[in-house]
Amino acid sequence: MKRLILLVSVLALTACGGEKSQVEKDLDNINAEIEELEDQINTIQGDNKELQQKVDAKESDLEELEAEYEETVSDDQDQDENQDQNQDESESDESAQEDSSSEQDKGQEDTEESEA
């Protein structure tokens, strides 16, 4: 009888040993979830790198545009200054001509007065 109980016990333990325990099943599920989350993290990191590269490219484009704009503004200011100088010179020349004309007119008036 002892042998029979021992044999039944061994068979029962052997039969139970073939199935995974609930803890092992839970552990397998957790490991599967961990792998899935790691895949999602890697995908997000890849997307993040791609977006960062696009941001860097846009920042570089912006810096180029700013440099072009500053150069254009500087050129425009230089042109405006040159135009102002040319206008000032032109006005000075006109003023000098007017002064010269006034002196000539005055000289003619003096001559006409002295003749009269």
C-alpha positions in Angstrom: 0.0 0.0 0.0 2.8 2.4 0.7 4.2 1.6 -2.7 0.9 2.4 -4.3 0.6 5.8 -2.5 4.2 6.6 -3.3 3.6 5.7 -7.0 0.4 7.8 -7.2 2.2 10.7 -5.6 5.1 10.5 -8.0 2.7 10.3 -11.0 0.7 13.3 -9.6 3.8 15.3 -9.2 5.1 14.4 -12.6 1.8 15.3 -14.2 1.8 18.7 -12.5 5.4 19.3 -13.4 4.5 19.3 -17.1 2.4 22.4 -16.9 3.7 25.8 -16.1 2.8 27.3 -12.9 0.7 30.5 -12.8 3.8 32.4 -11.7 5.8 31.2 -14.7 2.9 32.1 -17.0 2.7 35.6 -15.5 6.4 36.0 -15.8 6.3 35.1 -19.5 3.5 37.6 -20.1 5.4 40.3 -18.3 8.5 39.5 -20.4 6.4 39.7 -23.6 5.0 43.1 -22.5 8.5 44.3 -21.7 9.7 43.3 -25.2 6.7 45.1 -26.8 7.4 48.3 -24.8 11.1 48.2 -25.7 10.0 48.0 -29.4 7.7 50.9 -29.0 10.5 52.9 -27.2 12.9 52.1 -30.0 10.4 53.2 -32.6 9.7 56.5 -30.8 13.4 57.1 -30.4 13.9 56.6 -34.1 11.0 59.0 -34.9 12.5 61.5 -32.4 15.9 61.4 -34.2 14.2 61.9 -37.5 12.2 64.9 -36.2 15.3 66.3 -34.6 17.2 66.1 -37.9 14.3 68.0 -39.6 14.3 70.6 -36.8 18.1 71.0 -37.3 17.7 71.4 -41.0 15.0 74.0 -40.6 17.1 75.9 -38.1 20.0 75.9 -40.5 17.7 77.2 -43.3 16.4 79.9 -41.0 20.0 81.0 -40.1 20.8 81.2 -43.9 17.7 83.3 -44.5 18.5 85.6 -41.6 22.0 86.1 -42.9 20.6 86.9 -46.4 18.1 89.3 -44.9 20.7 91.1 -42.9 22.9 91.4 -45.9 20.0 92.7 -48.0 19.1 95.2 -45.3 22.8 96.3 -45.0 23.0 96.8 -48.8 19.8 98.8 -48.8 21.1 101.0 -46.0 24.3 101.5 -47.9 22.4 102.4 -51.0 20.2 104.8 -49.1 23.2 106.5 -47.6 24.8 106.8 -51.0 21.6 108.3 -52.4 21.5 110.7 -49.4 25.1 111.8 -50.0 24.4 112.2 -53.7 21.3 114.2 -53.0 23.2 116.4 -50.4 26.0 116.9 -53.0 23.4 117.8 -55.6 21.7 120.2 -53.3 25.0 121.8 -52.4 25.8 122.2 -56.1 22.4 123.7 -56.7 22.9 126.0 -53.7 26.3 127.0 -55.0 24.8 127.7 -58.4 22.0 129.8 -56.9 24.6 131.7 -54.9 26.6 132.3 -58.0 23.5 133.3 -59.9 22.5 135.7 -57.2 25.9 137.3 -57.2 25.8 137.7 -60.9 22.3 139.2 -60.8 23.5 141.5 -58.0 26.5 142.5 -60.1 24.3 143.2 -63.1 22.0 145.3 -60.9 24.9 147.2 -59.6 26.2 147.8 -63.1 22.8 148.9 -64.3 22.4 151.3 -61.4 25.8 152.8 -62.0 25.0 153.3 -65.7 21.7 154.9 -65.0 
